[in-house]
Amino acid sequence: MEPGSFRALFSQIDMIERAMETDSVDLWTIRRTARKHITNLFALPNVVLVSIGKKETGGKTLDQWAIRVGVRKKRDMPRGQQIPSTINAVLKDGLSGPQISTDVELFEEMPKAMGLMGGHLLLSHDNEEGVLFVVSTSNGKKYAITNAHVVTDVDQPGISGKVAAFDRVDNRFEEIGSVVAATPLLSTAVNDLDAALIEVNPGIPVSRRRIVDQDQPVVAFDYFRA
């Protein structure tokens, strides 16, 4: 992929998710709340995923962030086993904050909790390790961005393949997708651009513009400075 194509793609990514707050509760408060309640939510029958995303109603995506709860089947549950419609926000000081809506989502395949995000350790097709920079979406597909030298073979230009990420919950690498574009690299010169695009498998949820263990989302980055 030529640098101009990367510019166009990153311009699309830069327009995604500009609204970073909802009802005065920022996304990291929502994530903190989800993590605080994740054990109780997973204890409910039928729950297979706890993540964060825009609330959906009647097939339409609303401009409202929610704790998304994935289930194998949508069905009526007895009192005490129902997913709550709202959850009290957990603030940094541990106190309760405003109510955060939940959104029930149907998953036919078993997904991973909390989603793929920047900072996850990657493993290339030829067992080279590196770090995922950021994850976002474009035209309905999910993409992860990393360095080309991590996921492509510099000595054999253009050769790349499947990529795995380290799952800190299960303590192992699991396949997340395949490299679909990468800038060419020269082994005998300084490379001004070193970027690769991984198309994430459909069954893997992502936490867009988020970095592992960081409280601030990625809002911009300089990808042309050597």
TATA-V730950 format. One record per pair of residues at least 12 apart in sequence whose ideal C-beta (glycine too) atoms are under 10 Angstrom apart, sorted by the first residue. I is the first residue (numbers start at 1). J is the second residue. D is the distance in Angstrom with one decimal. If there is no record, write none. Layout:
i=I j=J d=D
i=I j=J d=D
//
This chain:
i=1 j=148 d=9.8
i=1 j=180 d=8.6
i=1 j=181 d=3.8
i=1 j=182 d=7.0
i=1 j=183 d=6.7
i=1 j=184 d=9.2
i=1 j=193 d=10.0
i=1 j=195 d=8.5
i=1 j=196 d=9.0
i=1 j=197 d=7.2
i=2 j=181 d=9.6
i=2 j=183 d=8.3
i=2 j=184 d=9.4
i=2 j=193 d=9.7
i=3 j=183 d=7.0
i=3 j=192 d=8.4
i=3 j=193 d=5.6
i=3 j=195 d=8.9
i=3 j=223 d=9.3
i=3 j=224 d=7.5
i=5 j=181 d=7.5
i=5 j=183 d=9.7
i=5 j=197 d=9.7
i=6 j=145 d=9.3
i=6 j=181 d=7.9
i=6 j=182 d=9.8
i=6 j=183 d=7.1
i=6 j=193 d=7.3
i=6 j=195 d=6.0
i=6 j=196 d=9.9
i=6 j=197 d=8.0
i=6 j=223 d=7.2
i=6 j=224 d=8.9
i=7 j=223 d=8.6
i=7 j=224 d=8.4
i=8 j=138 d=9.9
i=9 j=136 d=9.5
i=9 j=138 d=6.4
i=9 j=139 d=9.9
i=9 j=143 d=8.0
i=9 j=145 d=9.1
i=9 j=181 d=8.3
i=9 j=195 d=9.7
i=9 j=197 d=7.2
i=10 j=134 d=9.9
i=10 j=136 d=9.1
i=10 j=138 d=9.6
i=10 j=145 d=8.3
i=10 j=195 d=8.9
i=10 j=197 d=9.9
i=10 j=220 d=9.9
i=10 j=221 d=8.2
i=10 j=223 d=6.3
i=10 j=224 d=9.8
i=12 j=136 d=8.5
i=12 j=137 d=9.1
i=12 j=138 d=5.0
i=12 j=139 d=7.9
i=12 j=143 d=10.0
i=13 j=134 d=8.1
i=13 j=135 d=9.7
i=13 j=136 d=4.4
i=13 j=137 d=8.0
i=13 j=138 d=6.3
i=13 j=143 d=7.8
i=13 j=145 d=8.2
i=13 j=208 d=8.9
i=13 j=209 d=8.5
i=13 j=218 d=9.6
i=13 j=221 d=9.6
i=14 j=136 d=9.0
i=14 j=209 d=9.9
i=14 j=218 d=9.9
i=14 j=219 d=8.7
i=14 j=220 d=6.9
i=14 j=221 d=8.9
i=15 j=138 d=9.7
i=16 j=136 d=5.5
i=16 j=137 d=6.3
i=16 j=138 d=7.6
i=16 j=208 d=6.8
i=16 j=209 d=7.6
i=17 j=54 d=8.9
i=17 j=65 d=9.6
i=17 j=136 d=7.9
i=17 j=137 d=8.9
i=17 j=208 d=6.0
i=17 j=209 d=6.0
i=17 j=217 d=8.0
i=17 j=218 d=9.9
i=17 j=219 d=9.4
i=18 j=219 d=8.6
i=19 j=54 d=9.4
i=19 j=63 d=6.6
i=19 j=64 d=9.6
i=19 j=65 d=8.4
i=20 j=65 d=9.1
i=20 j=209 d=8.7
i=20 j=216 d=9.5
i=20 j=217 d=6.2
i=20 j=219 d=7.6
i=21 j=65 d=8.3
i=22 j=54 d=9.2
i=22 j=55 d=9.2
i=22 j=62 d=9.9
i=22 j=63 d=8.0
i=22 j=64 d=5.7
i=22 j=65 d=4.2
i=22 j=66 d=8.4
i=22 j=98 d=9.5
i=22 j=100 d=8.4
i=22 j=101 d=8.9
i=23 j=64 d=7.9
i=23 j=65 d=8.4
i=23 j=89 d=9.0
i=23 j=97 d=9.5
i=23 j=98 d=5.7
i=23 j=99 d=8.3
i=23 j=100 d=8.0
i=23 j=101 d=8.9
i=24 j=89 d=9.4
i=24 j=97 d=8.4
i=24 j=98 d=6.6
i=25 j=65 d=7.8
i=25 j=89 d=5.2
i=25 j=91 d=8.8
i=25 j=97 d=6.2
i=25 j=98 d=5.6
i=25 j=99 d=9.0
i=25 j=100 d=6.2
i=26 j=65 d=9.1
i=26 j=89 d=9.7
i=26 j=215 d=8.8
i=26 j=216 d=9.3
i=26 j=217 d=8.7
i=27 j=52 d=6.7
i=27 j=65 d=6.2
i=27 j=207 d=9.1
i=27 j=208 d=9.7
i=27 j=209 d=8.8
i=27 j=210 d=7.8
i=27 j=215 d=9.8
i=27 j=216 d=9.8
i=27 j=217 d=6.4
i=28 j=52 d=9.6
i=28 j=92 d=8.9
i=28 j=210 d=8.3
i=28 j=214 d=8.4
i=28 j=215 d=5.0
i=28 j=216 d=7.4
i=28 j=217 d=7.5
i=29 j=65 d=9.8
i=29 j=89 d=5.4
i=29 j=90 d=7.2
i=29 j=91 d=6.4
i=29 j=92 d=7.7
i=29 j=97 d=6.7
i=29 j=98 d=9.1
i=29 j=100 d=8.1
i=29 j=215 d=9.4
i=30 j=52 d=5.5
i=30 j=53 d=9.8
i=30 j=65 d=5.7
i=30 j=66 d=7.8
i=30 j=67 d=6.4
i=30 j=87 d=9.3
i=30 j=89 d=7.2
i=30 j=90 d=9.3
i=30 j=100 d=5.7
i=30 j=101 d=9.7
i=31 j=51 d=9.2
i=31 j=52 d=5.7
i=31 j=65 d=9.9
i=31 j=67 d=8.8
i=31 j=90 d=9.9
i=31 j=114 d=7.7
i=31 j=115 d=9.6
i=31 j=117 d=9.8
i=31 j=207 d=7.5
i=31 j=210 d=7.5
i=31 j=215 d=9.2
i=31 j=217 d=9.9
i=32 j=89 d=8.2
i=32 j=90 d=5.3
i=32 j=91 d=8.0
i=32 j=92 d=7.6
i=32 j=94 d=9.9
i=32 j=97 d=10.0
i=32 j=215 d=8.7
i=33 j=52 d=9.3
i=33 j=67 d=6.7
i=33 j=87 d=6.0
i=33 j=88 d=7.6
i=33 j=89 d=5.2
i=33 j=90 d=4.5
i=33 j=91 d=8.9
i=33 j=96 d=9.4
i=33 j=97 d=8.2
i=33 j=100 d=5.7
i=34 j=50 d=5.5
i=34 j=51 d=7.3
i=34 j=52 d=6.1
i=34 j=66 d=9.8
i=34 j=67 d=4.8
i=34 j=68 d=8.6
i=34 j=69 d=9.1
i=34 j=87 d=8.2
i=34 j=90 d=9.1
i=34 j=100 d=8.5
i=34 j=102 d=9.4
i=34 j=113 d=9.0
i=34 j=114 d=7.3
i=35 j=50 d=8.3
i=35 j=90 d=8.5
i=35 j=113 d=9.2
i=35 j=114 d=7.2
i=36 j=87 d=8.8
i=36 j=88 d=9.6
i=36 j=89 d=9.5
i=36 j=90 d=4.6
i=36 j=94 d=9.3
i=37 j=50 d=7.7
i=37 j=67 d=7.6
i=37 j=69 d=9.8
i=37 j=84 d=8.8
i=37 j=87 d=5.8
i=37 j=88 d=9.1
i=37 j=90 d=8.0
i=37 j=100 d=9.7
i=37 j=102 d=9.5
i=38 j=50 d=4.9
i=38 j=51 d=9.9
i=38 j=67 d=9.4
i=38 j=69 d=10.0
i=38 j=113 d=6.7
i=38 j=114 d=7.8
i=40 j=84 d=9.4
i=40 j=87 d=9.4
i=41 j=67 d=8.1
i=41 j=69 d=6.0
i=41 j=70 d=9.9
i=41 j=83 d=7.2
i=41 j=84 d=8.8
i=41 j=87 d=8.7
i=41 j=102 d=8.6
i=41 j=113 d=9.6
i=42 j=69 d=9.4
i=42 j=113 d=7.8
i=43 j=81 d=9.3
i=44 j=69 d=8.2
i=44 j=71 d=8.7
i=44 j=77 d=7.7
i=44 j=80 d=9.2
i=44 j=81 d=5.8
i=44 j=82 d=7.8
i=44 j=83 d=6.2
i=44 j=84 d=9.5
i=45 j=71 d=8.9
i=45 j=72 d=9.4
i=45 j=73 d=9.9
i=45 j=75 d=9.5
i=45 j=77 d=6.8
i=45 j=78 d=9.4
i=45 j=81 d=5.6
i=45 j=82 d=10.0
i=46 j=69 d=9.5
i=46 j=70 d=9.3
i=46 j=71 d=4.6
i=46 j=72 d=5.4
i=46 j=73 d=6.1
i=46 j=74 d=8.7
i=46 j=75 d=7.3
i=46 j=77 d=7.4
i=46 j=81 d=8.5
i=46 j=83 d=8.8
i=46 j=104 d=9.6
i=47 j=69 d=5.9
i=47 j=70 d=7.0
i=47 j=71 d=5.9
i=47 j=72 d=8.4
i=47 j=81 d=9.8
i=47 j=83 d=7.2
i=47 j=104 d=9.2
i=47 j=107 d=9.8
i=47 j=113 d=10.0
i=48 j=69 d=9.0
i=48 j=70 d=5.1
i=48 j=71 d=6.6
i=48 j=72 d=5.8
i=48 j=105 d=9.8
i=48 j=106 d=9.9
i=48 j=107 d=5.6
i=48 j=108 d=9.8
i=48 j=109 d=8.8
i=48 j=110 d=5.7
i=48 j=111 d=6.5
i=48 j=112 d=9.7
i=48 j=113 d=8.7
i=49 j=68 d=7.3
i=49 j=69 d=7.0
i=49 j=70 d=3.0
i=49 j=71 d=8.1
i=49 j=72 d=9.8
i=49 j=105 d=7.4
i=49 j=107 d=5.8
i=49 j=110 d=8.3
i=49 j=111 d=4.7
i=49 j=112 d=7.7
i=49 j=113 d=6.1
i=49 j=114 d=8.8
i=49 j=115 d=9.0
i=49 j=205 d=6.6
i=50 j=67 d=6.8
i=50 j=68 d=7.5
i=50 j=69 d=6.0
i=50 j=70 d=7.5
i=50 j=102 d=9.4
i=50 j=111 d=9.9
i=50 j=113 d=5.5
i=50 j=114 d=6.9
i=50 j=115 d=9.7
i=50 j=205 d=9.7
i=51 j=66 d=9.7
i=51 j=67 d=7.8
i=51 j=68 d=4.8
i=51 j=69 d=8.2
i=51 j=70 d=7.1
i=51 j=103 d=9.7
i=51 j=105 d=8.3
i=51 j=111 d=7.9
i=51 j=112 d=8.9
i=51 j=113 d=7.0
i=51 j=114 d=6.1
i=51 j=115 d=5.3
i=51 j=205 d=5.0
i=51 j=206 d=8.8
i=51 j=207 d=7.3
i=52 j=65 d=6.7
i=52 j=66 d=7.5
i=52 j=67 d=6.3
i=52 j=68 d=6.3
i=52 j=100 d=9.6
i=52 j=103 d=9.7
i=52 j=114 d=8.0
i=52 j=115 d=7.6
i=52 j=205 d=9.2
i=52 j=207 d=6.7
i=52 j=208 d=9.3
i=52 j=210 d=8.7
i=53 j=65 d=7.4
i=53 j=66 d=6.7
i=53 j=67 d=8.7
i=53 j=68 d=4.6
i=53 j=103 d=7.2
i=53 j=105 d=8.0
i=53 j=115 d=8.9
i=53 j=205 d=8.2
i=53 j=206 d=9.6
i=53 j=207 d=9.1
i=53 j=208 d=8.8
i=54 j=66 d=7.1
i=54 j=68 d=8.7
i=54 j=103 d=8.2
i=55 j=67 d=9.5
i=55 j=68 d=8.1
i=55 j=101 d=5.8
i=55 j=102 d=8.6
i=55 j=103 d=4.6
i=55 j=105 d=10.0
i=56 j=68 d=8.7
i=56 j=103 d=6.2
i=56 j=104 d=9.6
i=56 j=105 d=7.5
i=57 j=103 d=8.4
i=62 j=101 d=9.3
i=62 j=103 d=9.0
i=64 j=100 d=9.8
i=64 j=101 d=6.6
i=64 j=103 d=8.9
i=65 j=100 d=7.8
i=65 j=101 d=8.2
i=65 j=103 d=9.4
i=66 j=86 d=9.3
i=66 j=87 d=9.6
i=66 j=100 d=6.9
i=66 j=101 d=4.5
i=66 j=102 d=5.9
i=66 j=103 d=4.2
i=66 j=104 d=9.7
i=66 j=105 d=9.8
i=67 j=83 d=9.5
i=67 j=84 d=9.4
i=67 j=86 d=9.1
i=67 j=87 d=6.1
i=67 j=89 d=9.9
i=67 j=100 d=5.8
i=67 j=101 d=7.4
i=67 j=102 d=4.9
i=67 j=103 d=7.3
i=68 j=101 d=9.8
i=68 j=102 d=7.4
i=68 j=103 d=4.9
i=68 j=104 d=7.9
i=68 j=105 d=5.3
i=68 j=115 d=9.8
i=68 j=205 d=8.4
i=69 j=83 d=5.2
i=69 j=84 d=9.2
i=69 j=87 d=9.9
i=69 j=102 d=5.6
i=69 j=103 d=7.1
i=69 j=104 d=5.4
i=69 j=105 d=6.9
i=69 j=107 d=9.9
i=70 j=103 d=9.7
i=70 j=104 d=8.0
i=70 j=105 d=5.0
i=70 j=106 d=7.4
i=70 j=107 d=4.2
i=70 j=109 d=9.8
i=70 j=110 d=9.2
i=70 j=111 d=6.1
i=70 j=113 d=9.0
i=70 j=205 d=8.0
i=71 j=83 d=7.7
i=71 j=104 d=6.0
i=71 j=105 d=7.3
i=71 j=106 d=6.2
i=71 j=107 d=6.9
i=72 j=106 d=7.8
i=72 j=107 d=6.6
i=72 j=108 d=7.5
i=72 j=109 d=9.4
i=72 j=110 d=8.5
i=73 j=106 d=7.3
i=73 j=107 d=9.7
i=73 j=108 d=9.3
i=74 j=104 d=6.5
i=74 j=105 d=9.0
i=74 j=106 d=5.5
i=82 j=104 d=9.9
i=83 j=102 d=5.9
i=83 j=103 d=9.3
i=83 j=104 d=5.8
i=84 j=99 d=9.6
i=84 j=100 d=10.0
i=84 j=101 d=9.7
i=84 j=102 d=6.2
i=85 j=99 d=8.9
i=85 j=101 d=6.9
i=85 j=102 d=6.1
i=85 j=103 d=9.5
i=85 j=104 d=9.4
i=86 j=98 d=9.1
i=86 j=99 d=4.1
i=86 j=100 d=6.3
i=86 j=101 d=5.6
i=86 j=102 d=6.6
i=87 j=99 d=7.1
i=87 j=100 d=5.3
i=87 j=101 d=8.3
i=87 j=102 d=6.3
i=88 j=100 d=7.5
i=92 j=215 d=8.4
i=105 j=205 d=9.5
i=107 j=203 d=8.3
i=107 j=205 d=8.9
i=108 j=203 d=9.0
i=109 j=201 d=10.0
i=109 j=202 d=8.7
i=109 j=203 d=4.7
i=109 j=204 d=9.7
i=110 j=203 d=8.0
i=111 j=202 d=10.0
i=111 j=203 d=6.0
i=111 j=204 d=6.8
i=111 j=205 d=5.1
i=112 j=165 d=9.4
i=112 j=167 d=6.9
i=112 j=169 d=7.8
i=112 j=170 d=8.8
i=112 j=174 d=7.9
i=112 j=176 d=9.3
i=112 j=203 d=8.7
i=112 j=204 d=6.3
i=112 j=205 d=6.4
i=112 j=206 d=9.7
i=113 j=167 d=9.9
i=113 j=169 d=7.1
i=113 j=205 d=8.2
i=114 j=168 d=10.0
i=114 j=169 d=8.7
i=114 j=205 d=7.8
i=114 j=206 d=9.9
i=114 j=207 d=6.5
i=114 j=210 d=9.2
i=114 j=212 d=9.8
i=115 j=135 d=7.8
i=115 j=142 d=9.6
i=115 j=200 d=9.9
i=115 j=204 d=7.8
i=115 j=205 d=4.2
i=115 j=206 d=4.8
i=115 j=207 d=3.8
i=115 j=208 d=8.2
i=115 j=210 d=7.8
i=116 j=132 d=7.3
i=116 j=135 d=5.5
i=116 j=142 d=8.1
i=116 j=144 d=6.7
i=116 j=165 d=6.1
i=116 j=167 d=9.5
i=116 j=174 d=9.9
i=116 j=176 d=6.1
i=116 j=177 d=9.1
i=116 j=198 d=9.7
i=116 j=200 d=6.4
i=116 j=201 d=9.7
i=116 j=204 d=5.8
i=116 j=205 d=7.2
i=116 j=206 d=4.7
i=116 j=207 d=6.9
i=116 j=208 d=9.5
i=116 j=210 d=9.3
i=116 j=212 d=9.9
i=117 j=132 d=7.6
i=117 j=134 d=8.0
i=117 j=135 d=5.7
i=117 j=144 d=9.1
i=117 j=165 d=9.6
i=117 j=205 d=9.9
i=117 j=206 d=6.9
i=117 j=207 d=4.0
i=117 j=208 d=7.9
i=117 j=209 d=8.3
i=117 j=210 d=4.2
i=117 j=211 d=6.5
i=117 j=212 d=5.9
i=117 j=213 d=9.8
i=117 j=214 d=9.3
i=117 j=217 d=9.8
i=117 j=218 d=9.6
i=118 j=131 d=8.0
i=118 j=132 d=5.7
i=118 j=133 d=5.5
i=118 j=134 d=4.4
i=118 j=135 d=6.4
i=118 j=136 d=9.7
i=118 j=144 d=8.4
i=118 j=145 d=8.4
i=118 j=146 d=9.3
i=118 j=207 d=8.5
i=118 j=208 d=9.5
i=118 j=209 d=7.8
i=118 j=210 d=6.4
i=118 j=211 d=4.2
i=118 j=212 d=6.8
i=118 j=214 d=8.2
i=118 j=217 d=9.5
i=118 j=218 d=6.6
i=119 j=131 d=6.5
i=119 j=132 d=6.7
i=119 j=133 d=8.5
i=119 j=134 d=9.1
i=119 j=210 d=8.5
i=119 j=211 d=4.8
i=119 j=212 d=3.3
i=119 j=213 d=7.0
i=119 j=214 d=7.3
i=120 j=132 d=4.6
i=120 j=133 d=9.9
i=120 j=135 d=8.7
i=120 j=144 d=8.4
i=120 j=146 d=9.6
i=120 j=164 d=10.0
i=120 j=165 d=4.6
i=120 j=166 d=6.2
i=120 j=167 d=8.6
i=120 j=168 d=8.2
i=120 j=176 d=8.4
i=120 j=207 d=9.9
i=120 j=211 d=9.5
i=120 j=212 d=6.3
i=121 j=164 d=9.2
i=121 j=165 d=6.8
i=121 j=166 d=4.0
i=121 j=167 d=9.6
i=121 j=168 d=8.7
i=121 j=173 d=8.0
i=121 j=212 d=9.4
i=122 j=144 d=8.1
i=122 j=146 d=6.0
i=122 j=147 d=9.4
i=122 j=150 d=6.2
i=122 j=151 d=7.0
i=122 j=163 d=5.8
i=122 j=164 d=7.0
i=122 j=165 d=5.6
i=122 j=166 d=7.7
i=122 j=173 d=8.6
i=122 j=176 d=8.1
i=122 j=198 d=8.2
i=123 j=150 d=9.2
i=123 j=151 d=9.2
i=123 j=162 d=9.5
i=123 j=163 d=7.0
i=123 j=164 d=4.4
i=123 j=165 d=7.5
i=123 j=166 d=7.2
i=123 j=173 d=4.9
i=123 j=174 d=9.5
i=123 j=175 d=9.2
i=123 j=176 d=9.7
i=124 j=146 d=9.2
i=124 j=149 d=9.6
i=124 j=150 d=6.0
i=124 j=151 d=4.6
i=124 j=152 d=7.8
i=124 j=153 d=8.5
i=124 j=160 d=7.4
i=124 j=161 d=7.6
i=124 j=162 d=8.5
i=124 j=163 d=6.0
i=124 j=164 d=8.2
i=124 j=179 d=8.3
i=124 j=196 d=9.5
i=124 j=198 d=10.0
i=125 j=151 d=7.5
i=125 j=152 d=9.0
i=125 j=153 d=8.5
i=125 j=159 d=8.3
i=125 j=160 d=6.4
i=125 j=161 d=3.4
i=125 j=162 d=5.5
i=125 j=163 d=7.1
i=125 j=164 d=8.9
i=125 j=178 d=8.7
i=125 j=179 d=8.2
i=126 j=151 d=9.1
i=126 j=152 d=9.2
i=126 j=153 d=6.2
i=126 j=156 d=9.3
i=126 j=159 d=8.4
i=126 j=160 d=8.9
i=126 j=161 d=8.0
i=127 j=164 d=9.7
i=127 j=173 d=9.8
i=128 j=149 d=8.0
i=128 j=150 d=5.8
i=128 j=151 d=7.4
i=128 j=152 d=9.1
i=128 j=153 d=8.5
i=128 j=154 d=9.8
i=128 j=163 d=10.0
i=129 j=150 d=7.5
i=129 j=166 d=8.8
i=129 j=173 d=9.4
i=130 j=146 d=5.8
i=130 j=147 d=5.9
i=130 j=148 d=9.9
i=130 j=149 d=7.8
i=130 j=150 d=2.9
i=130 j=151 d=7.1
i=130 j=163 d=9.2
i=130 j=196 d=9.4
i=131 j=146 d=6.9
i=131 j=147 d=8.2
i=131 j=150 d=7.7
i=131 j=165 d=10.0
i=131 j=212 d=9.5
i=132 j=144 d=5.3
i=132 j=145 d=7.5
i=132 j=146 d=5.3
i=132 j=147 d=9.8
i=132 j=150 d=9.0
i=132 j=151 d=10.0
i=132 j=163 d=8.8
i=132 j=165 d=6.5
i=132 j=166 d=9.7
i=132 j=176 d=8.6
i=132 j=198 d=8.0
i=132 j=211 d=9.4
i=132 j=212 d=8.9
i=133 j=145 d=4.8
i=133 j=146 d=5.5
i=133 j=147 d=7.7
i=133 j=150 d=9.8
i=133 j=195 d=8.5
i=133 j=196 d=9.7
i=133 j=211 d=8.8
i=133 j=218 d=8.4
i=133 j=221 d=7.8
i=133 j=223 d=8.9
i=134 j=146 d=9.0
i=134 j=206 d=10.0
i=134 j=208 d=8.1
i=134 j=209 d=6.2
i=134 j=210 d=8.2
i=134 j=211 d=7.5
i=134 j=217 d=9.4
i=134 j=218 d=5.1
i=134 j=221 d=7.3
i=135 j=176 d=9.5
i=135 j=198 d=9.0
i=135 j=200 d=7.0
i=135 j=204 d=9.7
i=135 j=205 d=9.9
i=135 j=206 d=4.5
i=135 j=207 d=6.8
i=135 j=208 d=5.7
i=135 j=209 d=7.5
i=135 j=210 d=7.6
i=135 j=211 d=9.8
i=135 j=218 d=9.4
i=136 j=200 d=10.0
i=136 j=206 d=7.9
i=136 j=208 d=5.0
i=136 j=209 d=6.2
i=136 j=218 d=8.7
i=137 j=200 d=9.0
i=137 j=206 d=7.4
i=137 j=208 d=6.3
i=137 j=209 d=10.0
i=138 j=197 d=9.5
i=138 j=199 d=10.0
i=140 j=202 d=9.9
i=141 j=177 d=9.9
i=141 j=180 d=9.3
i=141 j=199 d=6.1
i=141 j=200 d=7.8
i=141 j=202 d=8.4
i=142 j=176 d=9.4
i=142 j=177 d=8.0
i=142 j=198 d=9.2
i=142 j=199 d=7.3
i=142 j=200 d=3.9
i=142 j=201 d=8.2
i=142 j=202 d=7.7
i=142 j=204 d=7.3
i=142 j=205 d=8.6
i=142 j=206 d=5.0
i=142 j=208 d=8.3
i=143 j=177 d=8.5
i=143 j=180 d=8.0
i=143 j=181 d=9.2
i=143 j=197 d=5.5
i=143 j=198 d=6.6
i=143 j=199 d=6.0
i=143 j=200 d=6.4
i=143 j=206 d=8.8
i=143 j=208 d=9.8
i=144 j=163 d=7.8
i=144 j=165 d=8.1
i=144 j=176 d=6.9
i=144 j=177 d=6.9
i=144 j=179 d=9.7
i=144 j=196 d=9.0
i=144 j=197 d=7.6
i=144 j=198 d=4.3
i=144 j=199 d=8.2
i=144 j=200 d=5.6
i=144 j=204 d=9.6
i=144 j=206 d=7.7
i=145 j=195 d=6.5
i=145 j=196 d=7.3
i=145 j=197 d=6.2
i=145 j=198 d=7.6
i=145 j=221 d=9.0
i=145 j=223 d=8.4
i=146 j=163 d=8.0
i=146 j=179 d=9.0
i=146 j=182 d=9.4
i=146 j=194 d=9.5
i=146 j=195 d=7.7
i=146 j=196 d=5.5
i=146 j=197 d=8.5
i=146 j=198 d=6.7
i=147 j=182 d=9.1
i=147 j=183 d=9.4
i=147 j=185 d=9.3
i=147 j=191 d=9.8
i=147 j=194 d=5.0
i=147 j=195 d=6.7
i=147 j=196 d=6.5
i=148 j=160 d=8.4
i=148 j=179 d=8.6
i=148 j=181 d=9.2
i=148 j=182 d=4.2
i=148 j=183 d=5.1
i=148 j=184 d=8.0
i=148 j=185 d=5.5
i=148 j=191 d=8.1
i=148 j=193 d=8.1
i=148 j=194 d=5.1
i=148 j=195 d=5.8
i=148 j=196 d=4.2
i=148 j=197 d=9.3
i=149 j=182 d=9.2
i=149 j=183 d=9.7
i=149 j=185 d=5.9
i=149 j=187 d=9.7
i=149 j=191 d=8.0
i=149 j=194 d=5.8
i=149 j=195 d=9.8
i=149 j=196 d=8.5
i=150 j=163 d=8.6
i=150 j=179 d=9.7
i=150 j=182 d=9.7
i=150 j=194 d=8.9
i=150 j=196 d=7.1
i=150 j=198 d=10.0
i=151 j=163 d=5.5
i=151 j=178 d=9.3
i=151 j=179 d=5.1
i=151 j=182 d=6.9
i=151 j=196 d=5.0
i=151 j=197 d=9.4
i=151 j=198 d=6.8
i=152 j=179 d=6.6
i=152 j=182 d=4.8
i=152 j=183 d=8.9
i=152 j=184 d=8.9
i=152 j=185 d=6.9
i=152 j=194 d=9.8
i=152 j=196 d=6.2
i=153 j=185 d=9.2
i=154 j=184 d=9.7
i=154 j=185 d=4.9
i=154 j=186 d=8.1
i=154 j=187 d=5.0
i=154 j=191 d=9.1
i=154 j=194 d=9.9
i=155 j=185 d=9.7
i=155 j=187 d=6.3
i=157 j=182 d=9.3
i=157 j=184 d=5.9
i=157 j=185 d=6.8
i=157 j=186 d=8.4
i=157 j=187 d=8.8
i=158 j=179 d=9.9
i=158 j=182 d=7.7
i=158 j=184 d=7.4
i=158 j=185 d=9.6
i=159 j=179 d=9.6
i=159 j=182 d=9.9
i=160 j=178 d=7.8
i=160 j=179 d=3.9
i=160 j=180 d=9.0
i=160 j=181 d=9.4
i=160 j=182 d=6.2
i=160 j=196 d=7.3
i=160 j=198 d=9.2
i=161 j=178 d=6.3
i=161 j=179 d=6.7
i=162 j=175 d=5.6
i=162 j=176 d=8.5
i=162 j=177 d=7.3
i=162 j=178 d=5.1
i=162 j=179 d=8.1
i=162 j=198 d=9.2
i=162 j=201 d=9.6
i=163 j=175 d=7.3
i=163 j=176 d=5.9
i=163 j=177 d=6.0
i=163 j=178 d=6.7
i=163 j=179 d=6.4
i=163 j=196 d=8.9
i=163 j=198 d=5.2
i=163 j=199 d=9.7
i=163 j=200 d=9.2
i=164 j=176 d=6.3
i=164 j=177 d=9.2
i=165 j=177 d=9.0
i=165 j=198 d=9.3
i=165 j=200 d=9.3
i=165 j=204 d=8.7
i=168 j=212 d=8.3
i=174 j=201 d=9.9
i=174 j=204 d=8.6
i=175 j=201 d=7.2
i=175 j=204 d=9.0
i=176 j=198 d=6.9
i=176 j=199 d=9.5
i=176 j=200 d=5.6
i=176 j=201 d=6.2
i=176 j=203 d=9.9
i=176 j=204 d=5.6
i=176 j=206 d=9.2
i=177 j=197 d=9.7
i=177 j=198 d=4.9
i=177 j=199 d=5.1
i=177 j=200 d=4.4
i=177 j=201 d=4.9
i=177 j=202 d=9.3
i=177 j=204 d=7.4
i=178 j=198 d=6.8
i=178 j=199 d=6.1
i=178 j=200 d=9.3
i=178 j=201 d=8.4
i=179 j=196 d=5.6
i=179 j=197 d=7.1
i=179 j=198 d=5.6
i=179 j=199 d=8.1
i=180 j=196 d=8.7
i=180 j=197 d=5.5
i=180 j=198 d=7.1
i=180 j=199 d=4.6
i=181 j=195 d=8.6
i=181 j=196 d=6.9
i=181 j=197 d=4.4
i=181 j=198 d=9.1
i=181 j=199 d=8.9
i=182 j=194 d=8.9
i=182 j=195 d=7.1
i=182 j=196 d=3.9
i=182 j=197 d=7.1
i=182 j=198 d=9.4
i=183 j=195 d=5.3
i=183 j=196 d=7.3
i=183 j=197 d=9.6
i=190 j=226 d=6.5
i=191 j=226 d=7.6
i=192 j=224 d=7.1
i=192 j=225 d=8.6
i=192 j=226 d=4.8
i=193 j=223 d=7.5
i=193 j=224 d=6.6
i=193 j=225 d=9.8
i=193 j=226 d=8.1
i=194 j=223 d=9.2
i=194 j=226 d=8.7
i=195 j=223 d=6.2
i=195 j=224 d=9.5
//
